[in-house]
Amino acid sequence: PDFEDQVAKRRVELSAAPSTSGSIAKRARLIPPSAASNGTQGPWDGAVSSQAKAAPSAPPPSQRPTGTVPGIVPQVRPVEPPKQPPSREMKCICGATEQITDRSRSSTLIVCRVCNCSLHSACVKNALSKMTPDEFVCPPCRLDRVDEFHPTVGPGLLRHNYASCASSPFSLTFTAQAAQWKKQLWAVHLRAVLVSGGDLSGPAWPHKVQGKLNGRQCVAIDPPKHLHVRREQCYNLTPLLKQGANTLELRFFPSPDRRKDEPEENYCVGVVLTRPRSVASILARIRTRSTETVASGRARVERLLLEQVAKDEAGQQDECAVTGNFGRTLRPACPVSHCPIEEAAIGRHCNHVQVFDLQAYIAVNQRMRSLDKRWTCPVCSLPLRPDDVVMHPFAQGILDTLRGDEDLVEAIVFNEDCSWSTVSAVKEKEENGDEEGEGGGSSELIALSDSE
């Protein structure tokens, strides 16, 4: 009986459950705000429901992100840095140094490609007496880059002035920390460039120059000898420096042969703080900054070959045309040292297949005493400074395959498809010898001595 009473009581509780627990069931179905948003937003930080554990459903096609592929990481190309806008500073030849505003900025200003400062277009045109180059370099920046083996350091250009023979004598006053600079092996050089240059170049001086530093003779540039060209150089003022203020007095003398109607040359003269730079340092700088690859080197050669083919086709219409392998040969011997090329290098803007040895080119320019004759491409004779020298991996790979046999190879000849073949030096010598033997017949040795 007790068991039957318990069963009956349980049936009564179950029959009454829907009416008494409806509100409880509704509360159990309540979902917190964090669960409704996959546990990523809402005031309940850290509360993650079972719905948040499921992978989110894919968005509709109209909302899917573009430019990405599932499972593939997109390759991001390096963004090239934008070209630096012109500086608001003006360092004109006329001496103007005011700040440039948006209203004053116009096409009447020329920007230096090195320091990014502006100059008056009229002043530059009057100084150059010719068309302004596309990549103009102001005279103070040219003073800094006169000698690549003695770059500027610290404050760099200590003092500069624009002068001519008519405006001399003039003086330059600058402050020197002589003791500290000597410990650091820094030197103070006197440099001058022609204002009419417009691009990086070597030093240039008037017909005759005399200079005194703190009242003592420091510079004496004599006129060039008859039928000789003077070696233009920079001059070291470090031995005569004193601590503190220094005064340099310069006097220019014009050439006695100058005509009266001939315009007078203007110079930018400056005192520069420099440090020595070795050949190894320049070589390492070129290797590090060069971005050429085998593919880009091959593309360069292909472009030059196509240009040469177009020239040959255009020349066939003329009565006189160039034939043979002109413009398609690469000699394994360096045009500078005449030794096998170890590191193939070329000018960034050069349009020829022939390369040269990097170390030989830099070392020869260091030994060149006339600074205004430095940095000329040994193949095309165009200006070629270290910053414009690049490595040539494509030519280097070809030369490496011929390593040890350079004496047997006269040249490498490229075809239009950039394939190449070699011309044997031994074969050419034998052919030349056969031609001489056929044309000259028999030869007779004649002994010539002082006794007869």
FIFIFI-893755 format. One line per field, with one value per residue (C-alpha): x, y, z; residue in three letters; residue number from 1. Coordinates in steps of 0.001 Angstrom, whole numbers, m for minus. Layout:
BEGIN
c1 = c(X / ...)
c2 = c(Y / ...)
c3 = c(Z / ...)
rest = c(Ala / ...)
nr = c(NUM / ...)
//
This chain:
BEGIN
c1 = c(0 / 2743 / 4186 / 813 / 423 / 3865 / 3008 / m295 / 1430 / 4042 / 1339 / m320 / 3027 / 3663 / 185 / 617 / 4198 / 3338 / 1219 / 3679 / 7056 / 6196 / 7933 / 10989 / 11240 / 11096 / 13928 / 16028 / 15673 / 16976 / 20247 / 22667 / 23742 / 27287 / 25982 / 23877 / 27010 / 29258 / 30860 / 32805 / 30828 / 28517 / 28820 / 29529 / 33234 / 34484 / 31026 / 31086 / 28067 / 27981 / 26954 / 30232 / 32238 / 30767 / 32506 / 30853 / 28779 / 30124 / 28855 / 26696 / 28482 / 27830 / 29682 / 32668 / 36075 / 37808 / 41485 / 42057 / 42015 / 41309 / 44433 / 46763 / 48655 / 48535 / 51910 / 52273 / 54470 / 56785 / 55405 / 57885 / 58519 / 56909 / 59145 / 60121 / 58382 / 60546 / 61819 / 60477 / 64026 / 65640 / 69411 / 69770 / 72930 / 71801 / 71939 / 68198 / 67408 / 63742 / 61152 / 58943 / 55183 / 52480 / 51717 / 55317 / 55940 / 55640 / 57388 / 59915 / 61859 / 64374 / 64919 / 68298 / 68056 / 70496 / 69456 / 65901 / 66207 / 64932 / 66702 / 65409 / 65043 / 66331 / 69466 / 70254 / 69733 / 71971 / 74682 / 74551 / 74141 / 72462 / 69487 / 69041 / 69662 / 66788 / 68656 / 70159 / 72636 / 73257 / 76866 / 77036 / 76008 / 78596 / 81234 / 80230 / 80583 / 83785 / 85953 / 84289 / 87317 / 86910 / 83164 / 81818 / 81331 / 79813 / 78741 / 80097 / 80232 / 81636 / 81495 / 81082 / 80909 / 80349 / 83271 / 85018 / 88265 / 86518 / 85182 / 88478 / 90026 / 87433 / 87503 / 85809 / 85491 / 84657 / 84921 / 87082 / 87483 / 91034 / 92094 / 89000 / 88998 / 92646 / 92006 / 89170 / 91390 / 89065 / 90469 / 89410 / 89659 / 89376 / 87302 / 85917 / 83559 / 82291 / 78829 / 78079 / 78358 / 74909 / 75874 / 78356 / 81915 / 85468 / 87098 / 87865 / 90070 / 90848 / 94048 / 95977 / 95047 / 96761 / 95391 / 96275 / 94817 / 95125 / 97794 / 99943 / 100366 / 98251 / 97342 / 99357 / 97861 / 100150 / 99004 / 99276 / 102484 / 102561 / 100690 / 99940 / 96696 / 96777 / 95668 / 92778 / 92792 / 91433 / 93748 / 94210 / 94011 / 94251 / 97943 / 97309 / 94025 / 93671 / 91061 / 88082 / 87651 / 89728 / 89902 / 90784 / 91719 / 91686 / 92707 / 91886 / 93868 / 92367 / 94164 / 96093 / 94849 / 91180 / 89350 / 87557 / 84223 / 84526 / 82216 / 83938 / 83775 / 82005 / 83054 / 81557 / 84362 / 83916 / 85650 / 84554 / 85064 / 85887 / 86944 / 88909 / 87059 / 88865 / 88421 / 87044 / 84365 / 83182 / 83201 / 81083 / 78672 / 78200 / 77670 / 75112 / 73100 / 73048 / 69629 / 70408 / 69543 / 70280 / 66840 / 67252 / 70757 / 69463 / 66634 / 69200 / 71211 / 68072 / 67002 / 70409 / 70427 / 66994 / 68123 / 71225 / 69121 / 66878 / 69931 / 71342 / 68072 / 67914 / 71544 / 70940 / 69054 / 72156 / 75094 / 77474 / 76356 / 78117 / 78422 / 79845 / 79375 / 79464 / 77581 / 77027 / 80393 / 81561 / 85287 / 86385 / 89287 / 88578 / 88948 / 90577 / 93159 / 93229 / 93020 / 90202 / 87083 / 86525 / 83419 / 81322 / 79980 / 78375 / 76856 / 73193 / 72477 / 75095 / 73868 / 76476 / 77010 / 80652 / 81262 / 84334 / 85923 / 84513 / 87655 / 89891 / 87584 / 87467 / 91197 / 92239 / 90085 / 91634 / 95137 / 94101 / 95600 / 93481 / 90104 / 88247 / 89204 / 87756 / 84613 / 84257 / 82931 / 85874 / 83585 / 81373 / 83204 / 80009 / 80166 / 79913 / 80178 / 80093 / 76413 / 75540 / 77660 / 75692 / 76647 / 75869 / 74993 / 74027 / 77424 / 79102 / 77516 / 78803 / 82306 / 82363 / 81803 / 84954 / 87068 / 90606 / 90223 / 90100 / 93337 / 91770 / 88598 / 88767 / 85147 / 81634 / 79101 / 75395 / 72595 / 69229 / 67655 / 70401 / 72169 / 75911 / 78988 / 82715 / 85320 / 88634 / 91719 / 93985 / 91944 / 92118 / 95892 / 96277 / 94096 / 96055 / 99296 / 98066 / 97060 / 100457 / 102219 / 100182 / 100637 / 104271 / 105794 / 109099 / 110974 / 114687 / 116371 / 118956 / 121438 / 122176 / 125097 / 127376 / 130457 / 129376)
c2 = c(0 / 2387 / 1782 / 2465 / 5676 / 6913 / 6177 / 8030 / 11004 / 11078 / 11075 / 14096 / 16001 / 15208 / 16284 / 19620 / 20303 / 22116 / 24736 / 25455 / 25396 / 27335 / 30493 / 28517 / 26908 / 30308 / 31616 / 28624 / 29528 / 33095 / 33724 / 36325 / 39126 / 37738 / 34390 / 36080 / 37678 / 34589 / 35658 / 38477 / 41531 / 42627 / 43446 / 39869 / 39649 / 36103 / 34493 / 32216 / 30054 / 26809 / 28744 / 30656 / 27432 / 26635 / 27962 / 31129 / 30680 / 31977 / 35422 / 35810 / 36211 / 39938 / 40366 / 38071 / 39793 / 40137 / 39603 / 36643 / 32913 / 30456 / 28594 / 30845 / 33740 / 36670 / 38012 / 41600 / 43636 / 46079 / 49547 / 51894 / 54950 / 58019 / 60628 / 63133 / 66464 / 69541 / 71072 / 74398 / 75710 / 77817 / 77925 / 79883 / 81072 / 84664 / 84164 / 83921 / 81611 / 82361 / 79718 / 78715 / 78893 / 77156 / 80407 / 81107 / 77533 / 77537 / 76474 / 79304 / 77178 / 74401 / 71648 / 70045 / 66259 / 65760 / 68185 / 68760 / 72518 / 75050 / 77651 / 80452 / 79245 / 82542 / 82411 / 78850 / 79573 / 82646 / 80642 / 77651 / 79583 / 76445 / 74189 / 73067 / 69297 / 67107 / 66057 / 69344 / 69385 / 72648 / 73859 / 73204 / 69569 / 69264 / 70452 / 67617 / 65007 / 66201 / 63418 / 60028 / 58832 / 61720 / 62072 / 64727 / 63955 / 65782 / 69291 / 68677 / 71996 / 74429 / 77569 / 78363 / 81404 / 82270 / 84135 / 85064 / 86719 / 90078 / 89606 / 88510 / 88796 / 87326 / 85460 / 82475 / 82317 / 79021 / 77397 / 74297 / 71746 / 71018 / 68713 / 66509 / 66272 / 65223 / 62435 / 61137 / 61364 / 63918 / 66526 / 69960 / 70347 / 73369 / 72697 / 74638 / 73814 / 75715 / 77158 / 76507 / 72722 / 71627 / 68026 / 66080 / 66680 / 67147 / 70305 / 73349 / 76357 / 79672 / 80319 / 81128 / 81025 / 82185 / 81537 / 82214 / 80533 / 82625 / 84727 / 81774 / 80610 / 77476 / 77322 / 78237 / 77022 / 77916 / 78328 / 75234 / 74893 / 75558 / 72837 / 71023 / 70400 / 71067 / 68340 / 69780 / 68719 / 69506 / 71041 / 69938 / 72750 / 70539 / 71209 / 74965 / 74773 / 76302 / 75729 / 78033 / 80626 / 80345 / 82830 / 81784 / 84520 / 83674 / 85628 / 84584 / 85667 / 85485 / 84130 / 86803 / 85262 / 85786 / 88041 / 91086 / 90025 / 86516 / 85924 / 85432 / 82060 / 81889 / 79417 / 77975 / 77722 / 75878 / 74484 / 70899 / 68512 / 65047 / 61549 / 58976 / 56178 / 53064 / 51112 / 48175 / 50412 / 51597 / 48028 / 46815 / 49710 / 48886 / 45174 / 45909 / 48468 / 46622 / 45055 / 43478 / 39799 / 37227 / 37852 / 41627 / 41273 / 38994 / 41438 / 44229 / 42224 / 41264 / 44897 / 45968 / 43167 / 44164 / 47774 / 46651 / 44541 / 47533 / 49677 / 47021 / 46783 / 50546 / 50638 / 48129 / 50810 / 53002 / 52587 / 52171 / 49676 / 48158 / 44370 / 41689 / 41281 / 44972 / 45644 / 41933 / 40896 / 40557 / 40202 / 38303 / 40714 / 43859 / 47063 / 48717 / 46170 / 43904 / 40960 / 38405 / 39960 / 38733 / 40757 / 41854 / 45392 / 47941 / 51412 / 51673 / 53813 / 52343 / 50892 / 48266 / 44558 / 44814 / 44784 / 45642 / 44429 / 46236 / 46285 / 47362 / 50281 / 51617 / 51098 / 52869 / 55885 / 56096 / 56271 / 58954 / 62217 / 64513 / 64442 / 66034 / 63062 / 60432 / 58336 / 57771 / 54508 / 52618 / 51364 / 54286 / 57189 / 58482 / 59811 / 56866 / 57493 / 54708 / 55264 / 54399 / 51222 / 47953 / 44299 / 42150 / 38597 / 37410 / 38276 / 36971 / 33559 / 33367 / 34422 / 31851 / 29060 / 30203 / 30517 / 29371 / 29513 / 33282 / 33263 / 30894 / 32957 / 36136 / 37187 / 36006 / 36662 / 36945 / 35903 / 37601 / 35105 / 35863 / 32551 / 32900 / 31321 / 31939 / 33077 / 31289 / 33466 / 30622 / 30103 / 33782 / 33820 / 30741 / 32260 / 35504 / 33545 / 31528 / 34683 / 36252 / 33074 / 32807 / 36420 / 36852 / 33678 / 32496 / 34640 / 35008 / 35881 / 38615 / 39038 / 42647 / 43240 / 46121 / 44195 / 44081)
c3 = c(0 / 776 / m2702 / m4371 / m2343 / m3542 / m7192 / m6944 / m5309 / m8090 / m10772 / m9134 / m9149 / m12802 / m13854 / m12052 / m13420 / m16747 / m15016 / m12212 / m14054 / m17242 / m16106 / m15049 / m18468 / m20125 / m17940 / m18868 / m22547 / m22014 / m23922 / m22606 / m24993 / m25248 / m26479 / m29148 / m30610 / m30540 / m27296 / m28907 / m27865 / m25051 / m21373 / m20328 / m20898 / m20767 / m21024 / m24030 / m24806 / m26729 / m29837 / m29782 / m30055 / m33476 / m36566 / m37871 / m40973 / m44262 / m45206 / m48278 / m51611 / m51645 / m48336 / m48914 / m48822 / m52174 / m53054 / m50737 / m51411 / m48542 / m47552 / m49569 / m48050 / m50481 / m51589 / m50549 / m52855 / m51153 / m51440 / m53041 / m50918 / m52427 / m53890 / m51268 / m51836 / m52289 / m49095 / m47927 / m47634 / m50323 / m50849 / m54047 / m55731 / m55213 / m51443 / m50775 / m47845 / m47091 / m46342 / m49265 / m48811 / m50830 / m52609 / m53554 / m54771 / m58549 / m61718 / m61285 / m58775 / m59460 / m56891 / m56157 / m56389 / m53491 / m50731 / m52081 / m51564 / m54086 / m56194 / m58401 / m61968 / m63353 / m61183 / m62258 / m65960 / m65799 / m64023 / m66360 / m69624 / m71010 / m70501 / m66913 / m66566 / m65448 / m62307 / m61189 / m58293 / m56466 / m56006 / m52214 / m52742 / m55482 / m53015 / m50683 / m53444 / m55117 / m53660 / m53117 / m51131 / m48657 / m47939 / m45620 / m41947 / m38987 / m39969 / m43486 / m45307 / m42743 / m44907 / m48591 / m50828 / m54483 / m55999 / m59225 / m60172 / m60154 / m56612 / m55068 / m52587 / m50230 / m46926 / m45296 / m41505 / m39810 / m36386 / m35934 / m33156 / m34206 / m31351 / m31506 / m35308 / m35417 / m32896 / m35080 / m38196 / m39758 / m42118 / m43366 / m47139 / m49383 / m52489 / m55441 / m58320 / m61318 / m60793 / m64464 / m63972 / m62841 / m62030 / m59904 / m61060 / m59882 / m58541 / m60665 / m59917 / m61630 / m63550 / m60370 / m56678 / m53512 / m50036 / m46410 / m43333 / m40175 / m41885 / m43001 / m46591 / m47133 / m50837 / m53912 / m57194 / m60067 / m63673 / m65883 / m67824 / m71532 / m73483 / m70228 / m68350 / m64628 / m62226 / m60243 / m56593 / m53146 / m50550 / m46944 / m44374 / m41269 / m40376 / m40066 / m38142 / m34712 / m32053 / m32455 / m35196 / m38381 / m41246 / m44789 / m47265 / m50984 / m54043 / m57623 / m60679 / m64188 / m67211 / m69144 / m72395 / m71552 / m73968 / m72623 / m74107 / m72659 / m69669 / m66346 / m64619 / m61266 / m58591 / m55436 / m52873 / m49598 / m46532 / m45882 / m42961 / m44337 / m43317 / m45342 / m47152 / m48370 / m51589 / m49593 / m48086 / m51508 / m52837 / m49920 / m50409 / m54106 / m53421 / m50709 / m52650 / m55964 / m56619 / m59999 / m60471 / m63153 / m64662 / m64739 / m66195 / m68925 / m69657 / m69995 / m72540 / m74487 / m74679 / m75978 / m78556 / m79843 / m80130 / m82011 / m84412 / m85084 / m85826 / m88161 / m90058 / m90387 / m91541 / m94331 / m96205 / m96284 / m98631 / m95701 / m93046 / m90047 / m90190 / m87920 / m84178 / m83329 / m80085 / m79336 / m77889 / m74314 / m73741 / m70618 / m70121 / m68117 / m70180 / m67149 / m65977 / m69089 / m66676 / m66345 / m64836 / m61268 / m60332 / m63297 / m62939 / m65232 / m65129 / m64255 / m67323 / m69687 / m72996 / m73831 / m73216 / m72125 / m68369 / m66298 / m63077 / m60053 / m57908 / m60785 / m61610 / m58042 / m57407 / m60616 / m59769 / m56318 / m57806 / m60293 / m59037 / m61180 / m59434 / m62346 / m64568 / m62250 / m62595 / m66328 / m67733 / m69323 / m72118 / m73188 / m71438 / m69816 / m66229 / m63840 / m60104 / m57486 / m56690 / m60311 / m60491 / m60225 / m60283 / m63357 / m62162 / m65663 / m67149 / m63997 / m64495 / m68075 / m67071 / m64263 / m66793 / m68611 / m65464 / m66172 / m69952 / m70375 / m72388 / m74920 / m75401 / m77422 / m76911 / m76113 / m78879 / m78030 / m80355 / m80596 / m78165 / m75597 / m76238 / m76606 / m78117 / m77769 / m80264 / m79775 / m79540 / m80723 / m83876 / m84767 / m84307 / m86526 / m89242 / m89134 / m89357 / m92354 / m94192 / m93604 / m94773 / m97972 / m98906 / m97946 / m99461 / m98044 / m95575 / m95000 / m91713 / m91976 / m89139 / m88297 / m85974 / m85146 / m86350 / m89997)
rest = c(Pro / Asp / Phe / Glu / Asp / Gln / Val / Ala / Lys / Arg / Arg / Val / Glu / Leu / Ser / Ala / Ala / Pro / Ser / Thr / Ser / Gly / Ser / Ile / Ala / Lys / Arg / Ala / Arg / Leu / Ile / Pro / Pro / Ser / Ala / Ala / Ser / Asn / Gly / Thr / Gln / Gly / Pro / Trp / Asp / Gly / Ala / Val / Ser / Ser / Gln / Ala / Lys / Ala / Ala / Pro / Ser / Ala / Pro / Pro / Pro / Ser / Gln / Arg / Pro / Thr / Gly / Thr / Val / Pro / Gly / Ile / Val / Pro / Gln / Val / Arg / Pro / Val / Glu / Pro / Pro / Lys / Gln / Pro / Pro / Ser / Arg / Glu / Met / Lys / Cys / Ile / Cys / Gly / Ala / Thr / Glu / Gln / Ile / Thr / Asp / Arg / Ser / Arg / Ser / Ser / Thr / Leu / Ile / Val / Cys / Arg / Val / Cys / Asn / Cys / Ser / Leu / His / Ser / Ala / Cys / Val / Lys / Asn / Ala / Leu / Ser / Lys / Met / Thr / Pro / Asp / Glu / Phe / Val / Cys / Pro / Pro / Cys / Arg / Leu / Asp / Arg / Val / Asp / Glu / Phe / His / Pro / Thr / Val / Gly / Pro / Gly / Leu / Leu / Arg / His / Asn / Tyr / Ala / Ser / Cys / Ala / Ser / Ser / Pro / Phe / Ser / Leu / Thr / Phe / Thr / Ala / Gln / Ala / Ala / Gln / Trp / Lys / Lys / Gln / Leu / Trp / Ala / Val / His / Leu / Arg / Ala / Val / Leu / Val / Ser / Gly / Gly / Asp / Leu / Ser / Gly / Pro / Ala / Trp / Pro / His / Lys / Val / Gln / Gly / Lys / Leu / Asn / Gly / Arg / Gln / Cys / Val / Ala / Ile / Asp / Pro / Pro / Lys / His / Leu / His / Val / Arg / Arg / Glu / Gln / Cys / Tyr / Asn / Leu / Thr / Pro / Leu / Leu / Lys / Gln / Gly / Ala / Asn / Thr / Leu / Glu / Leu / Arg / Phe / Phe / Pro / Ser / Pro / Asp / Arg / Arg / Lys / Asp / Glu / Pro / Glu / Glu / Asn / Tyr / Cys / Val / Gly / Val / Val / Leu / Thr / Arg / Pro / Arg / Ser / Val / Ala / Ser / Ile / Leu / Ala / Arg / Ile / Arg / Thr / Arg / Ser / Thr / Glu / Thr / Val / Ala / Ser / Gly / Arg / Ala / Arg / Val / Glu / Arg / Leu / Leu / Leu / Glu / Gln / Val / Ala / Lys / Asp / Glu / Ala / Gly / Gln / Gln / Asp / Glu / Cys / Ala / Val / Thr / Gly / Asn / Phe / Gly / Arg / Thr / Leu / Arg / Pro / Ala / Cys / Pro / Val / Ser / His / Cys / Pro / Ile / Glu / Glu / Ala / Ala / Ile / Gly / Arg / His / Cys / Asn / His / Val / Gln / Val / Phe / Asp / Leu / Gln / Ala / Tyr / Ile / Ala / Val / Asn / Gln / Arg / Met / Arg / Ser / Leu / Asp / Lys / Arg / Trp / Thr / Cys / Pro / Val / Cys / Ser / Leu / Pro / Leu / Arg / Pro / Asp / Asp / Val / Val / Met / His / Pro / Phe / Ala / Gln / Gly / Ile / Leu / Asp / Thr / Leu / Arg / Gly / Asp / Glu / Asp / Leu / Val / Glu / Ala / Ile / Val / Phe / Asn / Glu / Asp / Cys / Ser / Trp / Ser / Thr / Val / Ser / Ala / Val / Lys / Glu / Lys / Glu / Glu / Asn / Gly / Asp / Glu / Glu / Gly / Glu / Gly / Gly / Gly / Ser / Ser / Glu / Leu / Ile / Ala / Leu / Ser / Asp / Ser / Glu)
nr = c(1 / 2 / 3 / 4 / 5 / 6 / 7 / 8 / 9 / 10 / 11 / 12 / 13 / 14 / 15 / 16 / 17 / 18 / 19 / 20 / 21 / 22 / 23 / 24 / 25 / 26 / 27 / 28 / 29 / 30 / 31 / 32 / 33 / 34 / 35 / 36 / 37 / 38 / 39 / 40 / 41 / 42 / 43 / 44 / 45 / 46 / 47 / 48 / 49 / 50 / 51 / 52 / 53 / 54 / 55 / 56 / 57 / 58 / 59 / 60 / 61 / 62 / 63 / 64 / 65 / 66 / 67 / 68 / 69 / 70 / 71 / 72 / 73 / 74 / 75 / 76 / 77 / 78 / 79 / 80 / 81 / 82 / 83 / 84 / 85 / 86 / 87 / 88 / 89 / 90 / 91 / 92 / 93 / 94 / 95 / 96 / 97 / 98 / 99 / 100 / 101 / 102 / 103 / 104 / 105 / 106 / 107 / 108 / 109 / 110 / 111 / 112 / 113 / 114 / 115 / 116 / 117 / 118 / 119 / 120 / 121 / 122 / 123 / 124 / 125 / 126 / 127 / 128 / 129 / 130 / 131 / 132 / 133 / 134 / 135 / 136 / 137 / 138 / 139 / 140 / 141 / 142 / 143 / 144 / 145 / 146 / 147 / 148 / 149 / 150 / 151 / 152 / 153 / 154 / 155 / 156 / 157 / 158 / 159 / 160 / 161 / 162 / 163 / 164 / 165 / 166 / 167 / 168 / 169 / 170 / 171 / 172 / 173 / 174 / 175 / 176 / 177 / 178 / 179 / 180 / 181 / 182 / 183 / 184 / 185 / 186 / 187 / 188 / 189 / 190 / 191 / 192 / 193 / 194 / 195 / 196 / 197 / 198 / 199 / 200 / 201 / 202 / 203 / 204 / 205 / 206 / 207 / 208 / 209 / 210 / 211 / 212 / 213 / 214 / 215 / 216 / 217 / 218 / 219 / 220 / 221 / 222 / 223 / 224 / 225 / 226 / 227 / 228 / 229 / 230 / 231 / 232 / 233 / 234 / 235 / 236 / 237 / 238 / 239 / 240 / 241 / 242 / 243 / 244 / 245 / 246 / 247 / 248 / 249 / 250 / 251 / 252 / 253 / 254 / 255 / 256 / 257 / 258 / 259 / 260 / 261 / 262 / 263 / 264 / 265 / 266 / 267 / 268 / 269 / 270 / 271 / 272 / 273 / 274 / 275 / 276 / 277 / 278 / 279 / 280 / 281 / 282 / 283 / 284 / 285 / 286 / 287 / 288 / 289 / 290 / 291 / 292 / 293 / 294 / 295 / 296 / 297 / 298 / 299 / 300 / 301 / 302 / 303 / 304 / 305 / 306 / 307 / 308 / 309 / 310 / 311 / 312 / 313 / 314 / 315 / 316 / 317 / 318 / 319 / 320 / 321 / 322 / 323 / 324 / 325 / 326 / 327 / 328 / 329 / 330 / 331 / 332 / 333 / 334 / 335 / 336 / 337 / 338 / 339 / 340 / 341 / 342 / 343 / 344 / 345 / 346 / 347 / 348 / 349 / 350 / 351 / 352 / 353 / 354 / 355 / 356 / 357 / 358 / 359 / 360 / 361 / 362 / 363 / 364 / 365 / 366 / 367 / 368 / 369 / 370 / 371 / 372 / 373 / 374 / 375 / 376 / 377 / 378 / 379 / 380 / 381 / 382 / 383 / 384 / 385 / 386 / 387 / 388 / 389 / 390 / 391 / 392 / 393 / 394 / 395 / 396 / 397 / 398 / 399 / 400 / 401 / 402 / 403 / 404 / 405 / 406 / 407 / 408 / 409 / 410 / 411 / 412 / 413 / 414 / 415 / 416 / 417 / 418 / 419 / 420 / 421 / 422 / 423 / 424 / 425 / 426 / 427 / 428 / 429 / 430 / 431 / 432 / 433 / 434 / 435 / 436 / 437 / 438 / 439 / 440 / 441 / 442 / 443 / 444 / 445 / 446 / 447 / 448 / 449 / 450 / 451 / 452)
//
